[in-house]
Amino acid sequence: MPDPAGLPGGRMYKDQMTEQLRQRLRQRVSAQLAEHVQAREAAGQSQWPEVERRAAAEVILADAAEEHAREQLTKGRQVTPREVEQQVVQAVLNEVFGQAGLEPLLRNQDIENININGDRVFVRYADGRREQLPPVVGSDEELVQLIRGLAARSGVQERRFDRGSPGVSFQLPGGERVFAVMAVTTRPSVSIRRHRYQTVSLGKLRRLGTVDRDLEAFLGAVVRARKNLLVTGGTTIGKTTLLRALAAEIPPWERLITVEDVFELGLDADVVTHPDVIAMQAREANIEGQGAITQAELVRWALRMSPDRVIVGEVRGPEVIPMCNAMSQGNDGSMATLHASTSRGAFTRLAAYAVQGPEHLPLEATNALVASALDFVIHLERPRGEPGKRVVSSVREVIDADGQQVVSNEIFRPGPDLRAKPGVPVRAETLDALLAVGLDFDGLSLGHWWSP
């Protein structure tokens, strides 16, 4: 297929003949599908399953393509090659029913992040490479329409995208997380994050190099011992993937409640590993500014639903208070993620979020609450010289609060390449709890923690 030109507000394809065909097919299918919908409504048939609509669209596009070819022959013009014609037909079907020019990018499992600035498309691959690719739509207007369509079909609630709601966040059917913005930027912009490992275990992360055998054994034990965990790191560092791997260590008979701004964890999709999961998603206000439900409120609701553990996809604000309450009031083994540049910096970030809540806790009270709730902070970084890798670099055991500080021990600390190496031993009572759930020191480099 000819490469898209991606001129703003202009053509989709550099080749004029191919672009004329695309525009004609798009106009024809849109008009005739609208006529079919009106006819069905007039006949009292309000429901039209998508599989039937797509079949009807395929017939319309085949007829329109054949008609276009006949006209070109009649006028003595060159006919679009059959293989190009079929690719254009598929592209139009994707525009109407699927993910348009995003489709091939989302099918490429080597692509991890997709960023679109109007007609400019940039991707980052799993190995750290970055590349600029051809545009995915023909104009800024088509990009906005594409995002509106995807957001409208994204899940349990409507996600608006217009000048009144210029930012939208939602999940694609494949689990990719999308954030798009318009009106407040010169051109519409879209960021898509892909979690390459929807089903993952600590063993798989060891094989990928994220953790070593010591950390695999230790992290598995802290989950089984029902310790409360906070996973930290920068953006796109793999916090959600690590959270999934930790959750895979939870026994299948436990009841889990997950709370997220946008569905991303997907623990409820694995009914074998997690048969009893309630997944909750925050809700934005409607056009009248009413009906918003925050993550903080959902965490409070979760505590009324008999959870064994509460898992917060990402702490971003005042939900830190109910999250800590959940962790310290019998829901041991709960987990969350947090953006932080260091494992120690997580405590400052938690305090900053806590002051945003209606409780307006002072720093000393926040630190006391955090220290009573959290057991471990697990931090992720990118190792030096390996841009496509992520590794656990630090693990802190939370000990206590001392006024304006949270006291912690770095039991795994960054080595020369930022990969975590054994540091200060865990406390005696913590070690007893880990041994009770089967932590085995054979083959591990943690002998200084324990003398049999």
N, C-alpha and C positions, 0 to 999 in steps of 0.2 A: 504494500500500500504506500502511496506517496507520503512523504513526511508532512505533518501539519505545519502550516506557516505560523499560526497563532498570532496574527496581527490583532491588536486590541479592537474589539468591536467588528472584526472583519471575518475573513475566510478561515475555514478549518484546514483546508488542504492547499498546498502550493500550486498543484495542478488545477487549472481552471475547470477543465472538463469534469474532473472528479468532484470538485467542490459544487459545481452546478448540479450534479447528480445527487449529492448528499442533501443539498438544500431542497431539491424537488421532492425527494423521498420523505424528508422530515415534514415538509408542509402537507404532503398528501396523506401520510399516516395520521398526523394530528387532526386534520380536517375530517377524515372519514371515520376515525375512532369517535370523534365528538358527535358525528351524525348517528353512529350506531348507539351511543349512550343515550341520546335524545329519543331515538326510536324505542329503545328498551324501556325508558322511563314512561313514555307515552303508553306503552303496552302494560305498564304496571310491573315491569321487571327491574327492580332497583338494584339487585345484586348481579354483578358480572364478574365471576372468578377470574383472577389474573391469568391463569393458564389458558382460558378461553379468549381473553382479550389479546394475549400474545399470539395465539394461533390466528386470530383475525388480522392482527397487524402483519404477520408474515405473509398472508395472502395478499393484503393490500400492497405491501412493498414489492412482492414478486410481480404483480400486475403493473405497478408503477415503473419498475425497472425495465420490464419488457416494452412498455409503451415508450419509455424514453429512448431505448435502443432503436425502435422502429422509426421514431422521429429523426434520430441522428442519421440513419441509413437513407431515409427519404430526402434529407437535405444534403446528402453526399458528404456528411461529416464522419470523422473517426468515431468508432464505437468503443466505449469503455471495455477493456478486457474483462472476460467473465470472472476471473479470480478477484480482480479489484472490485467489480460490481458486488460480488458476494461479501467481500470485506466491508464495503460501505453499508450494505443492508444490515450486517451484523452490528456495525457501529451505531446505526440509527436505532436498532432494537435496544441496544445497551443504553442509548440516550433516553429512550422512552420508558424502559422497564428496569434497566439495571443501573450500572454505575458509570455509564458513558466511557470516556477515555481513561477513567480510573481503572477499568476492568483489567487491562493487561498488566498494569503496575501492581494491582492487588494480587494477581495470579503469580507474580514473580516472588517466590519465597525468599530470594536473596535480598530483597528490598525491605528495609526496616522502618524508615521514616520517609514520608512524602510531604514536601512543602510546596505550596502553589501560591505564587504572587501574581495574580492576573494571568497573563499568558506565559509566565516563566515557571517552569517546573524543576524542582531540585529534589533529588533522592539521596538517601544515605543507605549504603549496603551494610549487611551484617559484619563484614570485615573492616568497616570503617571508611571505605571509599565513598566519595561524593561525586555526583554527576548531574549535569543539567540535561534534561530530556525535552522532547517536543511537547507542545501544549496538549492538554486533554480536552479542551473545548474550543469553539471558534471565537468566543467573545466573553467579555466580563459578564454580560447579561446571561449568557448560557451557563457560566460558572455559578452564578447566584441561583438560577433555576435548578441546576443540578443539586446543589446543596439543599435547597428547599425540599426537593422531592425526596432526597435521601433522608433528611431529618423527619419528614412527615411519616415515613415508613419505618422509623428507627425502633419503635418499641411501644412501651406501655402508655406513653403520653405524647401529645403534640409538642413539637419543638419548633417554635416560630423562628423565622429568619427574615427580617425586613428592617426598615429604618427605625421602627419602634423597638425592635429587639435585634440590634446589630451584631450580637454575638450568640453563637449556638454551639452546644457540645452534645454529642451523641455517639452511639456505637453502631458500627456497620454489622451486617449479619455474620461476617467472618470473625467478629470480635475486635476489629480495628477501632481505635478511638479517634474521633474527628472533632476538631475545633475549627470554626470558621468565623470570620469577622468581615463586616462590610460597613459602609457609610462613615465610620470613624477612621477609615484608611482611604488612601487615594484610589486603591483598587481592591476588590475582594481578595481575601487571603484565606488559605485553607492549610491546616496542619493535620496530618494523619500519622498516628503512631500505631505500629503493629507489634503485638506480642507474638513472637515466633513460636513460643512454646505454650500452648493453651493447657496441655497436660504435662506436668513436669514434676520431678521428684528430686530430693537431695542427691540421690545417686546419679541422676542425669546431670545435675549441676557440677558434680565432681568430675564427670567425664568431659564436661565442657570447660573445666578449669576454673569455675567460679569459686569452688571450695576445694580443700584437700580432704584427705581421709580423716584427719583430726576434727576438722570443722563439721564434716558430714555426721560423724558419730556424736559430737557434742550438740549440734543443733537438733538432731533427731531426739536426743535425750531431753533437752529442755522443753520441747513440745510435749513429749509424753509425760514429763513431770509437771505439766500444766503451769509453766512459767509464762508471765505476761511479756510480750515481745513488741519492740518497735523497730521497724526496718527503715533505715535512713539512707540518703544519698541525693545526688543531683537529679536533674531531669533526664529522662530516657536512660537511666542507669540500670534498670532491671529490678526495681523494688517490687513491682507487682508480680513478676516472675518468681522472685525469691519467696514472696508471701504465699504464692500457690504451692511452691515446693514444701514450705513449712507446713501448710495446711494438709498436705498429702500424708503427713505423719499423724494426723488426728485420727483416732479410732472411728470406724464408720458408724458406730451406734450413737455418737454424740450429735446433739442438735446445734446447728450453727445458724447465726443470724449475721448476714453481711450488710453493711451500710456503705453506700457509695454516692458520689456526686453524679457519676454516669456509670452505668453497668460496665464492668471491665473484668472483675475477678472470674466470674463464670463458674464458681464452685458448684452452683446448683445444676449445671449442665452435666456433671459427672455423677450420675445416680448410683454408681457402684462404689466409688470412693467416698462420696458424701450424699447418702440417700435422704437425709433430713436437713435441708437447707432452706431458709427463707431469705431471698435476696431483695433488698429494699434500695430504692433510688430516690434521691432528693428531687423535689418538684419545683419548677420555676413558677413565678406568679403569672396569672393570666393577663389578658390585655387590659383588664381593669386594675391590675396591680394587686390582685387578691389570689389566695389559694396556694401561696408558696409554702413548702415544707422543707425545712433545713435538715442537714445531716445531724445537727445537735438534737433536733426533735426526734428524728428517726432512732438515734441511739437510745433516747429515753423510752421510746416505744418498744425497742428491742428488749429492754430489761423486763417488760411485762409479758414477753412471749416465751418464757421458760427456756432461755438459751443455756447451753453448756458453755459456749464461747461466743463472744461478739467480735466480729472482724470488721474494722473500719478501713475501707480501701485506701483513703488518704486523708489525714488530718490537715485541715486547711484553715480552721478558725475556732470558734467557741465550742465546737463539739469535743474539744480536748477535755473539758470538765466532765460531761457525762461519760466520756470514754474512760477516764481515770476512775470515775465512780463505779463503772461496770467492772473494771479490773480489780478494784479493791473491795467489792461487795459480794464476792462469791463466784464471780464468773472468771475464775482462774484459767489461764491458758488463752486469754484473748490477745488479739494482735492488731497492729495498724502500721501504716507507712507514713513517712513525713519527709518533706524536702529539707535537707540540712547538708551543709558542706563538710561537717565533721561529726563524729559520734558524740563528742562533748558538746558541740554546738546545738545538738538536739534539745537540750534542756532549756537553753535560752529561747529557742523557737517555740517550745511548748508554753513557756511563760508569757511570751508575746501574744500567742493565740488565746491563752486563758483570760487575759485582761480584756479581750474583746467581748467576752460573754456577759450575760446579764448579772452574774455574780460579782464581777469586777474584783476578783481575788487579788490581794497584794502579792508581791513576789514571794515572800516568806511562806504564805499559805499555799501558793501554787506549788512551790518546791516540795513542801511537806506532802501535798496530795500526790505529786508525781512520784516521789520516793516510796510512798506507801502502795502505789499501784504498779509501777513498772519494775520488772526484774532485770531485763537485758535490752540493750540497744545494739543493733547489728547494722554496721555501716558498709556500703558498697562504694567502690571507686573503679576507675579504669587504670589498669597497670601501666607503668611507664613503657613506652615503645610498642604497645599492643593496642592500637585504637579500637579494634573490634571486640575486645575482651572486656568483661566485667568481673571483678573479684570482690569477695568479702575482705575488707582491709582491717576492720576493727570490731571488737565485741566488748562492750562494757557491762559489767555487773553493777546494778544500782544498789548502793549500800544504805544511804540515809540522806537526810537533808540537814544542812547546817546554815540556818538563816537564809542568806541570799545565794547559797550554792547547793547544788545536788552533789553529794559525795558518791563517787563511782570508782571502780577498779577496772583498768583495761586488761582483761584476761586474755585477749588476743590483740596484738598490736601490729601495725604495718611493718613489713620487712623492707629491704632495699628496693624491691620491685612493687611495693605496696600490698603484696599478698600477706594475709594475716598469719602471724606466727605466735605460738604460745607465749603469754606474758605472765601477769600476776596470777597466782592460783585463785580459784574460786573459794568462797567461804566454806567452812566445814559443813554447815547445815545444808548449803546448796549441793555440795558434793554428795552428801548422804542421800539427798533427793534424787540425784542423777544416777547414783549406783542402784537405788531402789527400782528404777525403771529400766535397768539393764545396760547402763553405760559400761562398756568393756574396754579396759586399757590395753589389751593385747594388740600389738602392732601400732599403737599410737605413741605420739611424742609428748605425752602429758604425764609422765611419771613423777614430775616434781609436784603434781597436784595431790598425789596419793601415795602413801607408803603402806602396803598391806601388812 
